[in-house]
Amino acid sequence: MTLHPRLHEITERLRKRSADSRRAYLAGIDAAHREGPNRTRLSCGNLAHAFAASGKTDKGRLRADVTPNLGIINAYNDMLSAHQPFEHYPEIVRQVARELGATAQVAGGVPAMCDGVTQGRPGMELSLFSRDNIAQATAISLSHDMFDAALYLGVCDKIVPGLLIGALAFGHLPAMFVPAGPMTPGIPNKKKAEVRERYAAGEATREELLEVEAASYHAAGTCTFYGTANSNQVLLEAMGLQLPGTSFVNPGTPLRDALTRASTERALRITALGNDYRPIGHLIDERAIVNAMVALMATGGSTNHTIHWIAVARAAGVVLTWDDMDELSQIVPLLARVYPNGDADVNRFAAAGGTQFVFRELIDAGLMHGDIATVVAGGMRAFCDEPRLTDGKLDYTPGVAKSADEAVVRPVSDAFDPHGGLRLLRGNLGRSLMKISAVKSEYHRIEAPAVVIDDPRALNKLHAAGVLPQDFIAVVRYQGPRANGMPELHSLAPLLGLLQNQGRRVALVTDGRLSGASGKIPAAIHLTPEAARGGPIGKLREGDMIRLDAEAGTLEVLIDADEWNARTHAPNTAPAAQDLGRNLFAWSRNLVTPADQGALSISCGPPSPEGGWEYDAEYELGHDHAAAGAPHEAKDA
């Protein structure tokens, strides 16, 4: 199928913009590859340390330098449901490697924290930076130069982007991502949301709320709504970095174990020691990045990836921007409705056709690069096939040709919406993003006075005191990467959802972060420049009229220009957070780049000609920001 002309144009622009950084990145990983298999570079003392604890068979193979050795990077812990299944994966991997005459070692572990556990808590301020910590931990794990390929065991939020950034730092190594799968369906997500809103209204007890939460998050596996964790899996498949159809197979099933074994087998076959070498640094180019963003738009995935995939792209020498994402969203139709963009969970999405159906529709419509190299033969067409067990053996069959549930997935010819689930908003307050796939069209435009707070908890107190206006836009500032690590603000959703259900016109504007779990409220998020960088949001005052218009793609304060220009920035009035490790990330907050440049607190990708890496201040404050213009006059409102 011929590529859609706009997709081709966006991809070419991305390629040209990234030409120098991509060339430098590839030169670096090609130089690492030319030095030969990793273990041959080690001295006898180095090598002896590395296999000292191995068994007799493994030790003999590790000494020989002629069989591949897999490094396992594991995000296992047994507190988080999504990562608990990884406890036994390393033994499966080692067993398969031995059967095939190879070896595997756990190279290291990386932390895995959960926004669901830290929601509304001081620990959330460590969440975004954990991605960069994971990238560094991945690099440390691989630094022993013992490995010919790596298996990455991770699922959630910051874990997969962090693993990806770390893997791309070792871009000469083949990489295989191996998920654990979602938990089986629990109580419907819509029911959970209803009880949350009743609790916010004081109409449900804590016991009732805990019961419904426990019935929703009830077993091992990823949470079943379409948030960041499950979006991670779709994006990995869209870039061809894990076996086709592995995303939504439940833990503890024969098919899940078969896919883990097959992932190990495939990783062993794509090392430089064989004749099908597929290093991750060559697989992830501008086309793979575009595929990931197309899949995000088509499925209405997590807004967190508007930050994470900019960072991932930079790690591969590709300079992705919010403008690229916005333009892709204009041409990619919404093909899936999965909670919070619909009632279905990811299990029902998979049963209705899942990624196989969506990818085939996109490729056939010329809206996805089908010709990219992936970890398997056949390019992206291979990801249109569904894994099955036949007589105990893994094989693949073509995915469904017709949606099994058109309330969940639809063809391009009958999409839920002709545009994707994301919109870039520009205006005199800066640049922000809005996830519109879950927001009804009647809420795409709102003009209302601002209620300005620096502490998210203050909104509930104002509601309890009965002082919130009938209609309002909640402005939550000093929540950006530099201010406090950009914690997720999903705890505001139940109250705002409740007020919207009462017929009130409400919205959210923030320099903070929201995930794919965020639902039906119009929310301009990730606003940049953030308040802590002197962004215009810091000049807003109580009662200022704000216009949020997703259809026009604008976010504006409606105020006299002279008054606006005379204003100073308000100080951050939020109380200092309990420490809980926050002081350890002070340097990260000082160094972090803006949200629209990946919110990176580490150097990422090839170094600049000056030998360092800094955020692009000209990009942040330059012509790309409509904030440089004068605000709209109040009389024009």
WOJO-V474466 format. One record per backbone hydrogen bond with DSSP energy under -1.0 kcal/mol. CO is the residue of the C=O (numbers start at 1). NH is the residue of the N-H. E is the energy in kcal/mol with one decimal. If there is no record, write none. Layout:
<<CO NH E> <CO NH E>>
This chain:
<<4 8 -2.5> <5 9 -2.2> <6 10 -2.6> <7 11 -2.4> <8 12 -2.6> <9 13 -2.3> <10 14 -2.2> <11 15 -2.5> <12 16 -2.6> <13 17 -2.5> <14 18 -1.7> <16 19 -1.1> <18 22 -3.1> <19 23 -2.2> <20 24 -2.2> <21 25 -2.0> <22 26 -2.7> <23 27 -2.1> <24 28 -1.6> <25 29 -2.0> <26 30 -2.5> <27 31 -1.8> <28 32 -1.6> <29 33 -1.9> <30 34 -2.1> <33 36 -1.9> <37 40 -1.0> <38 41 -1.9> <39 42 -1.4> <43 47 -2.8> <44 48 -2.5> <45 49 -2.0> <46 50 -1.7> <47 51 -1.6> <51 54 -1.5> <55 59 -3.0> <56 60 -2.0> <57 61 -1.8> <58 62 -2.7> <59 63 -1.8> <68 103 -1.9> <69 148 -2.8> <70 105 -2.8> <71 151 -2.8> <72 107 -1.6> <72 108 -1.5> <73 153 -3.0> <74 110 -1.9> <80 84 -1.6> <81 221 -2.6> <83 86 -1.3> <84 87 -1.7> <85 88 -1.0> <88 92 -1.5> <89 93 -2.7> <90 94 -2.7> <91 95 -2.3> <92 96 -2.4> <93 97 -2.6> <94 98 -2.5> <95 99 -2.2> <96 100 -1.4> <97 102 -3.4> <98 101 -1.8> <103 70 -2.4> <105 72 -2.6> <108 74 -2.2> <114 118 -1.9> <118 121 -2.7> <121 124 -1.9> <122 125 -2.0> <123 126 -1.9> <124 127 -1.3> <126 130 -1.1> <128 131 -1.3> <129 133 -2.0> <130 134 -2.6> <131 135 -2.1> <132 136 -2.2> <133 137 -2.6> <134 138 -2.6> <135 139 -2.1> <136 140 -2.5> <137 141 -2.2> <138 142 -1.8> <142 145 -1.6> <149 71 -2.6> <150 176 -2.2> <151 73 -2.8> <152 178 -2.7> <153 75 -2.1> <156 160 -1.7> <158 162 -2.2> <159 163 -2.8> <160 164 -2.7> <161 165 -2.4> <162 166 -2.3> <163 167 -2.9> <164 168 -2.5> <165 169 -1.1> <167 170 -1.2> <168 171 -1.1> <170 173 -2.3> <171 281 -2.4> <173 280 -1.8> <174 150 -2.0> <176 152 -2.6> <181 222 -1.9> <188 192 -1.9> <189 193 -2.4> <190 194 -2.0> <191 195 -2.0> <192 196 -2.2> <193 197 -2.2> <194 198 -2.1> <195 199 -2.4> <196 200 -2.1> <197 201 -1.3> <198 203 -3.4> <199 202 -1.4> <205 209 -2.3> <206 210 -2.9> <207 211 -2.1> <208 212 -1.9> <209 213 -2.4> <210 214 -2.6> <211 215 -1.7> <212 216 -1.0> <213 217 -2.9> <215 187 -1.7> <222 183 -2.4> <224 346 -2.4> <225 227 -1.6> <227 231 -2.1> <228 232 -2.5> <229 233 -1.2> <230 234 -1.6> <231 235 -2.5> <232 236 -2.4> <233 237 -2.1> <234 238 -2.3> <235 239 -1.3> <236 241 -2.6> <237 240 -1.1> <240 375 -2.3> <241 177 -2.4> <243 246 -1.5> <253 257 -2.0> <254 258 -2.3> <255 259 -2.2> <256 260 -1.7> <257 261 -2.3> <258 262 -2.6> <259 263 -2.2> <260 264 -1.7> <261 265 -2.3> <262 266 -2.5> <263 267 -2.3> <264 268 -1.9> <265 269 -1.0> <270 278 -2.1> <271 274 -1.4> <279 282 -1.1> <279 283 -1.5> <280 284 -2.4> <283 285 -1.3> <285 289 -2.1> <286 290 -2.2> <287 291 -2.5> <288 292 -2.0> <289 293 -2.0> <290 294 -2.7> <291 295 -2.5> <292 296 -2.0> <293 297 -2.3> <294 298 -2.8> <295 299 -1.4> <296 301 -2.4> <298 335 -2.8> <298 336 -1.1> <302 305 -1.2> <303 306 -1.9> <304 307 -1.5> <304 308 -2.4> <305 309 -1.9> <307 311 -1.5> <308 312 -2.6> <309 313 -2.4> <310 314 -2.0> <311 315 -1.7> <313 316 -1.1> <313 318 -3.0> <314 317 -1.8> <318 320 -1.1> <321 325 -1.7> <322 326 -2.7> <323 327 -2.4> <324 328 -2.4> <325 329 -2.3> <326 330 -1.1> <328 331 -1.0> <328 332 -1.8> <329 420 -3.5> <334 416 -2.0> <335 410 -2.2> <338 341 -2.7> <339 226 -3.6> <344 339 -3.2> <345 349 -2.0> <346 350 -2.4> <347 351 -2.1> <348 352 -1.9> <349 354 -2.1> <352 404 -2.5> <353 357 -1.7> <354 358 -2.1> <355 359 -3.1> <356 360 -1.9> <357 361 -2.2> <358 362 -2.3> <359 363 -2.8> <360 364 -2.7> <361 365 -1.5> <362 367 -3.1> <363 366 -1.6> <366 4 -3.1> <370 380 -1.3> <379 382 -1.2> <380 383 -1.1> <381 384 -1.7> <382 385 -1.2> <384 399 -1.9> <386 397 -2.3> <388 395 -2.6> <390 393 -1.8> <393 390 -3.2> <395 388 -3.0> <397 386 -3.6> <405 408 -2.2> <405 409 -2.2> <408 337 -2.7> <411 414 -1.4> <412 415 -1.1> <417 334 -2.4> <421 437 -1.1> <423 434 -2.4> <425 432 -2.3> <426 555 -1.6> <427 430 -1.8> <430 427 -1.1> <431 528 -2.6> <432 425 -3.3> <433 525 -3.0> <434 423 -1.9> <440 443 -2.4> <441 444 -1.7> <444 550 -3.2> <446 548 -2.9> <448 546 -2.3> <449 473 -2.5> <450 543 -2.8> <451 475 -2.8> <453 477 -2.0> <455 458 -2.3> <456 459 -1.2> <457 461 -1.2> <458 462 -2.4> <459 463 -2.1> <460 464 -2.6> <461 465 -1.8> <462 467 -2.1> <463 466 -1.3> <472 507 -1.0> <473 451 -2.3> <474 509 -2.9> <475 453 -2.9> <476 511 -1.0> <480 484 -2.1> <480 486 -1.6> <481 485 -1.3> <487 513 -1.4> <489 492 -2.0> <490 493 -1.8> <492 496 -2.1> <493 497 -2.9> <494 498 -2.3> <495 499 -2.3> <496 500 -2.2> <497 501 -2.1> <498 502 -1.1> <499 504 -1.8> <500 503 -1.8> <505 472 -1.9> <507 474 -2.7> <508 524 -3.1> <509 476 -2.4> <510 527 -2.3> <512 526 -2.3> <513 489 -2.4> <515 518 -1.7> <522 508 -2.0> <524 510 -2.5> <525 433 -2.5> <528 431 -2.6> <530 533 -1.5> <530 535 -2.5> <531 534 -2.0> <535 538 -2.0> <536 539 -2.3> <537 540 -1.1> <538 570 -2.8> <541 544 -2.2> <544 450 -1.9> <545 558 -3.1> <546 448 -1.9> <547 556 -2.4> <548 446 -2.7> <549 553 -1.3> <549 554 -2.3> <553 426 -2.3> <554 549 -2.6> <555 429 -1.0> <556 547 -3.0> <560 564 -2.5> <561 565 -2.7> <562 566 -1.4> <579 582 -2.7> <581 584 -1.2> <582 585 -1.8> <583 586 -1.4> <585 589 -2.1> <586 590 -1.8> <587 591 -2.1> <588 592 -1.7> <594 597 -1.9> <594 599 -2.4> <595 598 -1.7> <600 593 -1.8> <608 611 -2.3> <612 608 -2.5> <615 617 -1.3> <616 620 -2.0> <617 621 -2.5> <618 622 -1.4> <622 625 -2.0> <625 628 -1.7> <626 629 -2.1> <632 559 -1.7> <633 636 -1.5> <634 637 -1.7>>
